[in-house]
Amino acid sequence: MSTFDFKTITNPGVLNLGVFPARREPDFSKIIKLDANESLLGPSSMVAQRIKQTIDETNYYPDAGALDLKDALASHLDVAPEQLTLGNGSNDILDIIARVFAGPGDDVVFSQYGFIVYRMASEAVNANPVMVPAKAWGNDLDGMLAAITDKTKIIFLANPNNPTGTWCEKPALEAFLSKVPEHIIVVLDEAYTEYSTDGVLPNGLNYLRDHANLIVTRTFSKAYGLAALRVGFAAASAELTNLLNRVRQPFNVNRLALTGAVAALEDQAHLAETVELTAKGMAQWIEGVNELGLGYIPSRGNFICVDVGDALLVTGALAEQNIFVCPLANYGMPAYVRITIGCKEDNAKVLKALKGLVGS
């Protein structure tokens, strides 16, 4: 057996990364799974029907250009097809952006409680991750501007943010975009934007015309309920999109996923139902944690962060009851668990379980 240490020839940034924890899939019918921000309704029946019709075509490669989905997205979002890049989930898009625009010695800026993939994508290309301290659990936009140097290449900004659920409103975001130098890429990660329908959240797509350095990323994994299919996309100027598509693998979104995503866009009634039920579930959770005397972070996502004192202890105790939520110790939030909004019955069961563990 070889004694050669392969770490000596590994990109230094990769050595800072861990391996995503693996666990065997549970029997979903026997657990309450609120740990991954998945849709409470899942995909629409239209999606399932279209996928069944496509299953016999799995011996064929998918459309490398994803032209049907791009056309559907362009029509739905009022952008041009040449402004769209498809990804194997929006994580894939974030990784592509880092590979295209950052490298050794470059700085990549993101928030203290920003999505963990921002750091991972940065370190994988040997760029310097620059974490800006959060403000009230959210993005400190002034702090991000102050962190810009002549080495800054990318700023990652989630709105709403995962895992905290915090958000930036229109005036603050517009002021921020106007102050970022045009040679720095701003990535506006809007994975949860569909869950906010009252106009408070800015629509990043509205700023593409005036900010050529802006890339907006979105996903079908959350509100559209296609997490297992892995479909994400980015909208940007045609110039930036051309650069991203030079690095994107030609078959990075599979045929079933492309079919399902087109169907999901067509079934906006199902999306509206998902969003409505999630809002009701959020109200149920806020009322419940207030009754328990627990602190929480206001959220515009389909999840809520609750202060349970010792998140790992509580998460373990809930798991013994076949209830799964997400502890946030790896984000430097050891007291908090992130709980996905579930159906009314599941929410009630988890709140009852919490009452037995940490309720006042």
ZAPATOR-485331 format. One record per residue (C-alpha): x, y, z; residue in one letter. Coordinates in steps of 0.001 Angstrom, whole numbers, plus 524288, in hexadecimal, padded with zeros to 5 digits. Example, Ala and Ser with C-alpha at 12.3 -4.5 7.8 and 13.67 -1.06 7.14 Angstrom:
BEGIN
rec u=8300C | v=7EE6C | w=81E78 | residu=a
rec u=83566 | v=7FBDC | w=81BE4 | residu=s
***
This chain:
BEGIN
rec u=80000 | v=80000 | w=80000 | residu=m
rec u=8052D | v=80D83 | w=7FC7D | residu=s
rec u=80A6E | v=8160B | w=80777 | residu=t
rec u=809DD | v=82263 | w=7FF44 | residu=f
rec u=802B2 | v=82D91 | w=8060A | residu=d
rec u=7F94E | v=832AB | w=7FBC2 | residu=f
rec u=7F65D | v=83E8B | w=80413 | residu=k
rec u=80390 | v=843C6 | w=7FFBA | residu=t
rec u=7FE60 | v=84552 | w=7F1D2 | residu=i
rec u=7F0A3 | v=84999 | w=7F581 | residu=t
rec u=7EBFC | v=85792 | w=7F37C | residu=n
rec u=7EE38 | v=85E3B | w=800B0 | residu=p
rec u=7E059 | v=86368 | w=8016D | residu=g
rec u=7DAB9 | v=855BD | w=8003E | residu=v
rec u=7E204 | v=8518F | w=80C75 | residu=l
rec u=7D9FD | v=85B63 | w=8143A | residu=n
rec u=7CD4C | v=854E3 | w=81023 | residu=l
rec u=7C644 | v=849AF | w=816A9 | residu=g
rec u=7BE4B | v=83ED8 | w=81097 | residu=v
rec u=7AF97 | v=840AE | w=810A2 | residu=f
rec u=7AA44 | v=8376B | w=81B03 | residu=p
rec u=7A3BB | v=82B5B | w=81581 | residu=a
rec u=7986F | v=82409 | w=81B7C | residu=r
rec u=78FB7 | v=81959 | w=81685 | residu=r
rec u=78288 | v=81E35 | w=811BD | residu=e
rec u=777D7 | v=81C31 | w=81BF0 | residu=p
rec u=76A26 | v=81736 | w=81988 | residu=d
rec u=7639B | v=8245D | w=8175E | residu=f
rec u=7566A | v=81ECA | w=81B4A | residu=s
rec u=75B68 | v=81C5E | w=8290D | residu=k
rec u=76204 | v=8294D | w=82C14 | residu=i
rec u=75F66 | v=837D1 | w=82C68 | residu=i
rec u=769FA | v=83DB5 | w=823F0 | residu=k
rec u=76B7B | v=84C52 | w=825F1 | residu=l
rec u=77A2B | v=84DA2 | w=824A3 | residu=d
rec u=77CAF | v=85132 | w=81660 | residu=a
rec u=77342 | v=85C1C | w=81260 | residu=n
rec u=76BCB | v=85338 | w=8093F | residu=e
rec u=75E3F | v=85677 | w=80422 | residu=s
rec u=75306 | v=85280 | w=80CF6 | residu=l
rec u=74ABA | v=84E53 | w=80155 | residu=l
rec u=75510 | v=848D4 | w=7F857 | residu=g
rec u=753AC | v=84947 | w=7E987 | residu=p
rec u=746B7 | v=84B23 | w=7E2B5 | residu=s
rec u=73F77 | v=83FFF | w=7DC43 | residu=s
rec u=74294 | v=8465E | w=7CF2D | residu=m
rec u=7511A | v=844C2 | w=7D1E9 | residu=v
rec u=74F6F | v=8367A | w=7D597 | residu=a
rec u=74764 | v=833BC | w=7C95C | residu=q
rec u=75139 | v=83A1D | w=7C034 | residu=r
rec u=75C8D | v=832D5 | w=7C65E | residu=i
rec u=75577 | v=825DF | w=7C4CF | residu=k
rec u=7538E | v=8290A | w=7B678 | residu=q
rec u=7621F | v=82BB9 | w=7B518 | residu=t
rec u=7674F | v=82006 | w=7BC9A | residu=i
rec u=768B5 | v=817BF | w=7B04E | residu=d
rec u=77201 | v=821F0 | w=7AAAD | residu=e
rec u=77C70 | v=8204B | w=7B51E | residu=t
rec u=78556 | v=81958 | w=7AB7F | residu=n
rec u=786EB | v=82667 | w=7A483 | residu=y
rec u=78F83 | v=83163 | w=7A969 | residu=y
rec u=7884A | v=83DA6 | w=7AD99 | residu=p
rec u=787EB | v=849CE | w=7A532 | residu=d
rec u=79560 | v=84FA8 | w=7A779 | residu=a
rec u=79015 | v=85D63 | w=7A600 | residu=g
rec u=7838D | v=85B18 | w=7ADC3 | residu=a
rec u=77C89 | v=86302 | w=7A359 | residu=l
rec u=76E93 | v=85F8A | w=7A72E | residu=d
rec u=770D1 | v=8630F | w=7B567 | residu=l
rec u=7780B | v=86F7A | w=7B1AE | residu=k
rec u=76CC2 | v=87384 | w=7A8FA | residu=d
rec u=76309 | v=870D6 | w=7B3EE | residu=a
rec u=76B36 | v=8784D | w=7BDD6 | residu=l
rec u=76D5C | v=883A1 | w=7B487 | residu=a
rec u=75ECA | v=884FF | w=7B279 | residu=s
rec u=75B95 | v=883A6 | w=7C0ED | residu=h
rec u=76629 | v=88CF0 | w=7C5D7 | residu=l
rec u=76692 | v=8968F | w=7BA78 | residu=d
rec u=774E5 | v=89464 | w=7B762 | residu=v
rec u=77B81 | v=88FB0 | w=7AAFA | residu=a
rec u=77F70 | v=8814A | w=7A99F | residu=p
rec u=78D75 | v=88594 | w=7A757 | residu=e
rec u=78D71 | v=88B55 | w=7B510 | residu=q
rec u=78B53 | v=87E12 | w=7BB7E | residu=l
rec u=794BE | v=873D9 | w=7C0A3 | residu=t
rec u=78F70 | v=866D3 | w=7C56D | residu=l
rec u=79548 | v=85F39 | w=7D0AE | residu=g
rec u=79434 | v=8527D | w=7D819 | residu=n
rec u=78D90 | v=85A16 | w=7E2EE | residu=g
rec u=7917D | v=86809 | w=7E5E5 | residu=s
rec u=79D31 | v=8629B | w=7ED6C | residu=n
rec u=7A2D0 | v=85EBB | w=7E047 | residu=d
rec u=7A0FA | v=86CA5 | w=7DB6A | residu=i
rec u=7A7E5 | v=8724B | w=7E758 | residu=l
rec u=7B354 | v=86927 | w=7E507 | residu=d
rec u=7B3F2 | v=86CDB | w=7D699 | residu=i
rec u=7B424 | v=87B51 | w=7DA16 | residu=i
rec u=7BF94 | v=87955 | w=7E364 | residu=a
rec u=7C708 | v=87185 | w=7D922 | residu=r
rec u=7C4ED | v=87BC8 | w=7CEA0 | residu=v
rec u=7C7FE | v=88816 | w=7D649 | residu=f
rec u=7D0C2 | v=884AD | w=7E1E0 | residu=a
rec u=7DDAB | v=87DF3 | w=7E433 | residu=g
rec u=7E9E5 | v=87E0C | w=7ECA3 | residu=p
rec u=7EBE7 | v=88B06 | w=7F382 | residu=g
rec u=7DE44 | v=89030 | w=7F08B | residu=d
rec u=7D490 | v=8940A | w=7FB1C | residu=d
rec u=7C697 | v=88F17 | w=7FBAA | residu=v
rec u=7BDB2 | v=8967D | w=804F7 | residu=v
rec u=7B1BE | v=89107 | w=80C0A | residu=f
rec u=7AA68 | v=89285 | w=818D2 | residu=s
rec u=7ADBE | v=88C0B | w=825B8 | residu=q
rec u=7A167 | v=883CB | w=82538 | residu=y
rec u=7A103 | v=882A4 | w=81681 | residu=g
rec u=79E86 | v=875CC | w=80F87 | residu=f
rec u=7A9E7 | v=86CA6 | w=8124C | residu=i
rec u=7ABE2 | v=869D1 | w=803C3 | residu=v
rec u=7B152 | v=87795 | w=801E1 | residu=y
rec u=7BD2A | v=87409 | w=80A05 | residu=r
rec u=7BE46 | v=8668B | w=80416 | residu=m
rec u=7BDFE | v=86B98 | w=7F622 | residu=a
rec u=7C81A | v=875F9 | w=7F96B | residu=s
rec u=7D1BB | v=86CE5 | w=7FFF1 | residu=e
rec u=7D062 | v=862A0 | w=7F550 | residu=a
rec u=7D667 | v=86C48 | w=7EB97 | residu=v
rec u=7E0B2 | v=870C7 | w=7F572 | residu=n
rec u=7DA6F | v=87E26 | w=7F71A | residu=a
rec u=7DA36 | v=8851E | w=80438 | residu=n
rec u=7CCFB | v=88464 | w=80B1D | residu=p
rec u=7CA10 | v=8918D | w=81182 | residu=v
rec u=7BF4D | v=8901B | w=81B87 | residu=m
rec u=7B8DC | v=89CE5 | w=81FA5 | residu=v
rec u=7B2E6 | v=89D02 | w=82D57 | residu=p
rec u=7A427 | v=89C79 | w=82CF9 | residu=a
rec u=79B02 | v=8A73A | w=8315C | residu=k
rec u=78EEA | v=8A281 | w=838AB | residu=a
rec u=79177 | v=894DA | w=8331B | residu=w
rec u=790EB | v=89A50 | w=82547 | residu=g
rec u=79966 | v=8A03B | w=81AB8 | residu=n
rec u=7A09B | v=8AC8A | w=81ED4 | residu=d
rec u=7A0D2 | v=8B320 | w=81195 | residu=l
rec u=7A92D | v=8BE78 | w=81630 | residu=d
rec u=7B2A6 | v=8B4C1 | w=81C15 | residu=g
rec u=7B357 | v=8AD89 | w=80F35 | residu=m
rec u=7B65C | v=8BA13 | w=807F6 | residu=l
rec u=7C106 | v=8BD2A | w=811DB | residu=a
rec u=7C6F0 | v=8AF9F | w=80FAA | residu=a
rec u=7C959 | v=8B241 | w=80133 | residu=i
rec u=7D7A7 | v=8B327 | w=7FD61 | residu=t
rec u=7DF17 | v=8B2D1 | w=7F0A3 | residu=d
rec u=7DF09 | v=8A3F6 | w=7F21F | residu=k
rec u=7D044 | v=8A28B | w=7F2F0 | residu=t
rec u=7CA5E | v=89AEE | w=7E7A2 | residu=k
rec u=7BD20 | v=89608 | w=7EC7E | residu=i
rec u=7B308 | v=899D1 | w=7F6B1 | residu=i
rec u=7A917 | v=88F5B | w=7FA54 | residu=f
rec u=79C74 | v=894CC | w=7FFE4 | residu=l
rec u=790A9 | v=88C50 | w=80339 | residu=a
rec u=78340 | v=8929C | w=803D1 | residu=n
rec u=77CCC | v=88CCF | w=80BAA | residu=p
rec u=78882 | v=8870C | w=81275 | residu=n
rec u=78A3B | v=878BF | w=815BD | residu=n
rec u=78AD2 | v=87493 | w=820C8 | residu=p
rec u=7860E | v=880B1 | w=82809 | residu=t
rec u=77A9A | v=884B7 | w=81F61 | residu=g
rec u=77E6F | v=8930F | w=8204F | residu=t
rec u=77CB8 | v=89C09 | w=814A4 | residu=w
rec u=78069 | v=8A8DA | w=80E33 | residu=c
rec u=775B3 | v=8B21B | w=809D5 | residu=e
rec u=77598 | v=8B9B2 | w=7FD17 | residu=k
rec u=77BC7 | v=8C6C3 | w=80126 | residu=p
rec u=78722 | v=8C026 | w=80814 | residu=a
rec u=789EB | v=8B6CE | w=7FCEC | residu=l
rec u=788ED | v=8C163 | w=7F299 | residu=e
rec u=7925D | v=8CA23 | w=7FA10 | residu=a
rec u=79BC3 | v=8BEB8 | w=7FB9F | residu=f
rec u=79BA7 | v=8BB1B | w=7ED3C | residu=l
rec u=79E18 | v=8C934 | w=7E95C | residu=s
rec u=7AA80 | v=8C996 | w=7F1AB | residu=k
rec u=7B0E6 | v=8BCBB | w=7EDA2 | residu=v
rec u=7BB64 | v=8BF1B | w=7E33C | residu=p
rec u=7B729 | v=8BA10 | w=7D5FD | residu=e
rec u=7C2A4 | v=8B0AB | w=7D4D2 | residu=h
rec u=7BE42 | v=8A8DF | w=7E0D7 | residu=i
rec u=7B43B | v=89E20 | w=7DEC2 | residu=i
rec u=7A874 | v=89EEA | w=7E7C4 | residu=v
rec u=7A125 | v=89211 | w=7E949 | residu=v
rec u=7935C | v=89400 | w=7EE66 | residu=l
rec u=78EE9 | v=886AF | w=7F32B | residu=d
rec u=78005 | v=88682 | w=7F2E3 | residu=e
rec u=77D70 | v=8782B | w=7F5D1 | residu=a
rec u=771C6 | v=87B75 | w=7FE7B | residu=y
rec u=76C39 | v=88738 | w=7F779 | residu=t
rec u=75F81 | v=88074 | w=7F38C | residu=e
rec u=75B66 | v=87F94 | w=801CD | residu=y
rec u=75A35 | v=88E5D | w=80331 | residu=s
rec u=74EBB | v=893D3 | w=7FB8D | residu=t
rec u=74BD9 | v=8A0D4 | w=8023B | residu=d
rec u=75593 | v=8A911 | w=7FA89 | residu=g
rec u=75EE8 | v=8AB3F | w=805E2 | residu=v
rec u=769C6 | v=8A345 | w=7FFB6 | residu=l
rec u=7704A | v=8A96D | w=7F3DB | residu=p
rec u=77011 | v=8A1BA | w=7E73F | residu=n
rec u=77E3D | v=8A07D | w=7E344 | residu=g
rec u=77AA3 | v=89EB6 | w=7D50E | residu=l
rec u=7761B | v=8ACDB | w=7D4AE | residu=n
rec u=78421 | v=8B173 | w=7D6C8 | residu=y
rec u=78ACA | v=8A9C7 | w=7CBF7 | residu=l
rec u=7892D | v=8B48A | w=7C1EC | residu=r
rec u=79010 | v=8BED4 | w=7CA28 | residu=d
rec u=79A5C | v=8B623 | w=7D06F | residu=h
rec u=7A23C | v=8AE5D | w=7C6A2 | residu=a
rec u=7AA15 | v=8A823 | w=7D1B0 | residu=n
rec u=79E08 | v=8A1E7 | w=7D807 | residu=l
rec u=79AB2 | v=89362 | w=7D79D | residu=i
rec u=78DC6 | v=88ED6 | w=7DD6B | residu=v
rec u=78CBF | v=8807E | w=7E13E | residu=t
rec u=7803B | v=878F8 | w=7E3E5 | residu=r
rec u=77BEF | v=86AEA | w=7E582 | residu=t
rec u=770EA | v=8614A | w=7E36C | residu=f
rec u=774D2 | v=859F8 | w=7EFD3 | residu=s
rec u=76D02 | v=86209 | w=7F97F | residu=k
rec u=75F87 | v=86787 | w=7F682 | residu=a
rec u=75E28 | v=85F8B | w=7E9FB | residu=y
rec u=760E1 | v=852EA | w=7F162 | residu=g
rec u=76B28 | v=84D12 | w=7E842 | residu=l
rec u=77668 | v=84B77 | w=7F1EC | residu=a
rec u=77990 | v=83D9B | w=7ED8A | residu=a
rec u=77A19 | v=84170 | w=7DF30 | residu=l
rec u=78453 | v=84C28 | w=7E170 | residu=r
rec u=780F3 | v=85783 | w=7D87C | residu=v
rec u=78623 | v=86536 | w=7DA9E | residu=g
rec u=788CC | v=870AD | w=7D1D0 | residu=f
rec u=78F64 | v=87DD5 | w=7D0F8 | residu=a
rec u=78AEF | v=88A08 | w=7C9E3 | residu=a
rec u=794F5 | v=8943D | w=7C600 | residu=a
rec u=79964 | v=89C53 | w=7BA88 | residu=s
rec u=79BBD | v=894D8 | w=7ADF9 | residu=a
rec u=7AA41 | v=897BE | w=7AF6C | residu=e
rec u=7AB5B | v=891A4 | w=7BD05 | residu=l
rec u=7A27A | v=88670 | w=7B928 | residu=t
rec u=7AB51 | v=8833F | w=7ADA8 | residu=n
rec u=7B6D8 | v=88227 | w=7B6F5 | residu=l
rec u=7AF78 | v=87978 | w=7C090 | residu=l
rec u=7AAF9 | v=87077 | w=7B5C0 | residu=n
rec u=7B8FC | v=86E43 | w=7B166 | residu=r
rec u=7BB88 | v=86750 | w=7BE42 | residu=v
rec u=7AE2F | v=86107 | w=7C050 | residu=r
rec u=7AE1C | v=85293 | w=7BD1E | residu=q
rec u=7A567 | v=8507E | w=7B11A | residu=p
rec u=79CCE | v=84602 | w=7B770 | residu=f
rec u=79C9F | v=84B40 | w=7C559 | residu=n
rec u=78DB1 | v=84AD9 | w=7C649 | residu=v
rec u=78792 | v=83DB5 | w=7C365 | residu=n
rec u=77C46 | v=83B38 | w=7BA0F | residu=r
rec u=7723E | v=83833 | w=7C4AB | residu=l
rec u=775F9 | v=84482 | w=7CC0E | residu=a
rec u=7748D | v=84D04 | w=7BFFB | residu=l
rec u=76725 | v=84744 | w=7BD41 | residu=t
rec u=762D8 | v=848E2 | w=7CB50 | residu=g
rec u=7676A | v=856EA | w=7CC32 | residu=a
rec u=75FCC | v=85AF0 | w=7C010 | residu=v
rec u=7538D | v=854A9 | w=7C5B5 | residu=a
rec u=755C8 | v=85B33 | w=7D2E0 | residu=a
rec u=75637 | v=8688D | w=7CC61 | residu=l
rec u=74969 | v=865B0 | w=7C58D | residu=e
rec u=74283 | v=861D8 | w=7D22D | residu=d
rec u=742C2 | v=86EF3 | w=7D914 | residu=q
rec u=73668 | v=86B4C | w=7E097 | residu=a
rec u=73E0C | v=860B0 | w=7E7A4 | residu=h
rec u=748DA | v=86A47 | w=7EAC7 | residu=l
rec u=73EE7 | v=873E2 | w=7F046 | residu=a
rec u=73906 | v=8693E | w=7F8D5 | residu=e
rec u=74678 | v=86597 | w=7FDF5 | residu=t
rec u=74993 | v=873B4 | w=80140 | residu=v
rec u=73C61 | v=875CC | w=807DD | residu=e
rec u=73D8F | v=86997 | w=81054 | residu=l
rec u=74B8B | v=86D34 | w=813E2 | residu=t
rec u=74721 | v=87AAE | w=81860 | residu=a
rec u=73CA1 | v=8747D | w=820E5 | residu=k
rec u=746AD | v=86B1A | w=82649 | residu=g
rec u=74FED | v=8764E | w=82950 | residu=m
rec u=7451C | v=87D12 | w=830F9 | residu=a
rec u=742C2 | v=87055 | w=83842 | residu=q
rec u=75124 | v=86F73 | w=83BC2 | residu=w
rec u=75236 | v=87D82 | w=84049 | residu=i
rec u=74656 | v=87BD3 | w=84903 | residu=e
rec u=74BB6 | v=86EF8 | w=84E12 | residu=g
rec u=75960 | v=8739E | w=8518F | residu=v
rec u=753C7 | v=87FC2 | w=857FC | residu=n
rec u=74B3F | v=8770C | w=8607F | residu=e
rec u=7574E | v=86F0A | w=863F5 | residu=l
rec u=75ED8 | v=87B5A | w=86766 | residu=g
rec u=76976 | v=87876 | w=85D67 | residu=l
rec u=770BE | v=8828C | w=85572 | residu=g
rec u=770DB | v=881E6 | w=846A6 | residu=y
rec u=7760E | v=8894F | w=83AE3 | residu=i
rec u=76B9F | v=88F4A | w=831FC | residu=p
rec u=76C7C | v=8888C | w=824D4 | residu=s
rec u=76840 | v=88A94 | w=816B9 | residu=r
rec u=76BC0 | v=87CAC | w=812F9 | residu=g
rec u=76462 | v=87000 | w=81507 | residu=n
rec u=76B6E | v=86DC2 | w=821D5 | residu=f
rec u=76D38 | v=873C9 | w=82F2F | residu=i
rec u=77913 | v=8741B | w=8383D | residu=c
rec u=77564 | v=87193 | w=8466A | residu=v
rec u=77DE6 | v=87392 | w=8527D | residu=d
rec u=77D12 | v=866CB | w=85A0D | residu=v
rec u=788F7 | v=868D7 | w=862C8 | residu=g
rec u=79101 | v=85CFF | w=85ECB | residu=d
rec u=78DEF | v=859DC | w=850B4 | residu=a
rec u=7959C | v=84D2A | w=84FD7 | residu=l
rec u=78F52 | v=847E3 | w=85C34 | residu=l
rec u=7819F | v=84B71 | w=857C8 | residu=v
rec u=783E4 | v=84682 | w=849EB | residu=t
rec u=78852 | v=83968 | w=84F35 | residu=g
rec u=77C93 | v=83868 | w=85832 | residu=a
rec u=7734F | v=83B93 | w=84D0A | residu=l
rec u=779E8 | v=83186 | w=84449 | residu=a
rec u=776BB | v=8271B | w=84E6B | residu=e
rec u=76880 | v=82A9F | w=84BCD | residu=q
rec u=76AB0 | v=82992 | w=83D10 | residu=n
rec u=76A5F | v=8385F | w=83B9F | residu=i
rec u=7757C | v=83E66 | w=833DE | residu=f
rec u=7794F | v=84CBD | w=83441 | residu=v
rec u=78637 | v=8536B | w=8310E | residu=c
rec u=78FB3 | v=857CA | w=83BC2 | residu=p
rec u=797AD | v=863B5 | w=83820 | residu=l
rec u=7A42B | v=861A0 | w=83FDB | residu=a
rec u=7ABFE | v=86105 | w=8332D | residu=n
rec u=7A750 | v=86EE5 | w=8306C | residu=y
rec u=7ABE8 | v=8739D | w=83DBC | residu=g
rec u=79DEE | v=87397 | w=84304 | residu=m
rec u=79E89 | v=868C8 | w=84D5D | residu=p
rec u=791B7 | v=86CAD | w=853F0 | residu=a
rec u=78985 | v=86C86 | w=84783 | residu=y
rec u=7829F | v=8623C | w=83F89 | residu=v
rec u=77D4D | v=864F9 | w=831F9 | residu=r
rec u=76FEB | v=85F0E | w=83013 | residu=i
rec u=76988 | v=85DD5 | w=822C9 | residu=t
rec u=75B38 | v=861A7 | w=82287 | residu=i
rec u=7537F | v=85519 | w=8211E | residu=g
rec u=74532 | v=851B2 | w=82009 | residu=c
rec u=73C0E | v=855C2 | w=82B0B | residu=k
rec u=73C23 | v=8485F | w=8317B | residu=e
rec u=74AF1 | v=846D5 | w=8312F | residu=d
rec u=74D09 | v=85490 | w=8365A | residu=n
rec u=7440B | v=851A4 | w=841CE | residu=a
rec u=74B2B | v=844E9 | w=844EA | residu=k
rec u=75882 | v=84B75 | w=844DA | residu=v
rec u=753C0 | v=856BF | w=84D47 | residu=l
rec u=74E46 | v=84CE0 | w=85704 | residu=k
rec u=75B46 | v=845BA | w=85728 | residu=a
rec u=76295 | v=85279 | w=8595A | residu=l
rec u=75994 | v=855CD | w=8649E | residu=k
rec u=75DA7 | v=8493B | w=86B2F | residu=g
rec u=76C03 | v=84C9F | w=86963 | residu=l
rec u=76DD4 | v=85B45 | w=86ACA | residu=v
rec u=76077 | v=86195 | w=86C67 | residu=g
rec u=75DE2 | v=86B0F | w=87770 | residu=s
***
